[in-house]
Amino acid sequence: MNLKLKNIQKFMVVGDRVLIRPEEDSNKTSSGLFLPPGVSEKEKIQSGYVIKAGPGYPTATNIEDEPWKESKEPVKYIPLQAKEGDLAIFLRKEAFEIEFEKEKFLIVPQSAILLLIRNDLGLSDE
């Protein structure tokens, strides 16, 4: 296992957030013009691969008891649609950029993800 990947597995993404490794941007247009650094960061929509996903949206607790009492029940979540390895297309302005071991990552809320592309959907050609 790669050391960087091993260290990333220590990350705990919280709530409805997703950790994304952005796709490598081309610094050249289709006509051959070179773009200055940072131009791709101003794009409204960006894509990248999901590295880790949070547990999801917490569900409401049982309100029959006093709300300040400590509950012995574990917190339950509605899981996110994004899974590790998915290609996500998301709104760039909603993403928070972090740098870890000289590599850029984005923390994106589930609500900012517009489309997920998953290679294995469990569909068969019958």
C-alpha positions as MATLAB code, in Angstrom:
seq = 'MNLKLKNIQKFMVVGDRVLIRPEEDSNKTSSGLFLPPGVSEKEKIQSGYVIKAGPGYPTATNIEDEPWKESKEPVKYIPLQAKEGDLAIFLRKEAFEIEFEKEKFLIVPQSAILLLIRNDLGLSDE';
ca = [
       0.000    0.000    0.000;
       1.288    3.448   -0.931;
       2.383    5.541    2.071;
       0.300    8.523    0.927;
      -2.786    6.376    0.467;
      -2.188    4.761    3.855;
      -2.021    8.192    5.508;
      -5.163    9.362    3.697;
      -7.033    6.344    5.076;
      -6.482    7.870    8.533;
      -8.687   10.813    7.525;
     -12.196   10.755    8.963;
     -14.566   12.718    6.755;
     -17.522   13.954    8.807;
     -21.215   14.315    8.031;
     -22.281   14.738    4.435;
     -18.817   15.674    3.154;
     -16.719   13.899    0.527;
     -12.917   14.020    0.080;
     -12.064   14.364   -3.614;
      -8.763   14.242   -5.484;
      -9.251   16.657   -8.414;
      -8.468   15.412  -11.901;
      -5.266   16.703  -13.425;
      -6.089   19.810  -15.416;
      -4.555   20.427  -18.775;
      -2.641   23.688  -18.885;
      -3.107   23.904  -22.655;
      -6.242   24.666  -24.672;
      -7.357   22.541  -27.622;
      -5.858   25.143  -29.974;
      -2.454   24.926  -28.257;
      -2.459   28.047  -26.061;
      -0.874   27.645  -22.638;
      -3.025   28.740  -19.702;
      -1.615   30.499  -16.633;
      -1.774   28.663  -13.287;
      -5.081   29.004  -11.462;
      -7.322   29.351  -14.524;
      -8.876   25.921  -14.034;
      -9.632   26.767  -10.390;
     -11.998   29.500  -11.603;
     -14.150   27.056  -13.568;
     -17.681   26.695  -12.189;
     -17.761   22.908  -12.532;
     -14.881   20.546  -11.765;
     -14.381   16.804  -11.588;
     -12.342   14.455   -9.451;
     -12.262   11.039   -7.835;
     -13.854   10.323   -4.462;
     -11.155    9.237   -2.011;
     -13.320    9.034    1.130;
     -16.939    9.762    1.989;
     -18.441   10.770    5.312;
     -21.029    8.642    7.119;
     -23.958   10.681    5.790;
     -26.807   12.681    7.246;
     -27.598   11.928   10.916;
     -31.164   10.770   11.525;
     -33.404   12.189   14.223;
     -33.149   10.535   17.618;
     -36.012    9.150   19.655;
     -37.640   12.225   21.239;
     -39.695   10.327   23.833;
     -36.971   10.863   26.420;
     -35.426   14.115   27.654;
     -33.202   15.570   24.916;
     -30.368   16.385   27.324;
     -30.053   12.803   28.546;
     -27.125   10.844   27.231;
     -28.265    8.224   24.776;
     -26.736    4.765   24.733;
     -27.899    4.207   21.157;
     -25.313    4.792   18.447;
     -25.957    7.622   16.011;
     -27.645    6.431   12.819;
     -26.988    7.969    9.415;
     -28.643    8.139    6.014;
     -25.700    7.081    3.799;
     -24.315    9.233    1.007;
     -24.627    8.320   -2.651;
     -20.914    8.929   -3.292;
     -18.606    5.926   -2.811;
     -14.820    5.595   -2.934;
     -13.577    5.457   -6.514;
     -16.525    7.329   -8.067;
     -15.808   10.126  -10.518;
     -17.670   13.163   -9.164;
     -18.661   16.267  -11.095;
     -19.302   19.080   -8.623;
     -19.673   22.835   -8.131;
     -16.178   24.241   -7.549;
     -17.346   27.218   -5.469;
     -18.729   24.859   -2.790;
     -15.419   23.001   -2.362;
     -12.777   23.645    0.303;
      -9.203   23.024   -0.800;
      -6.638   21.366    1.466;
      -3.076   20.256    0.798;
      -1.682   17.024    2.216;
       1.841   15.803    1.444;
       2.133   18.322   -1.435;
      -1.056   17.070   -3.097;
      -4.308   19.015   -3.418;
      -7.610   17.593   -2.197;
     -11.079   19.073   -2.042;
     -13.713   18.651    0.650;
     -17.109   18.877   -1.023;
     -20.602   18.633    0.498;
     -22.892   15.980   -0.999;
     -25.315   18.735   -2.071;
     -22.655   20.264   -4.378;
     -22.136   17.025   -6.331;
     -24.023   17.154   -9.617;
     -23.155   13.751  -11.075;
     -21.409   10.540  -10.044;
     -19.868    8.152  -12.553;
     -19.380    4.667  -11.138;
     -17.668    1.927  -13.155;
     -19.286   -1.010  -11.378;
     -23.040   -0.548  -11.108;
     -23.777   -4.241  -10.728;
     -25.627   -4.313  -14.035;
     -25.245   -7.296  -16.304;
     -25.953   -7.696  -20.014;
     -28.514  -10.477  -20.088;
];
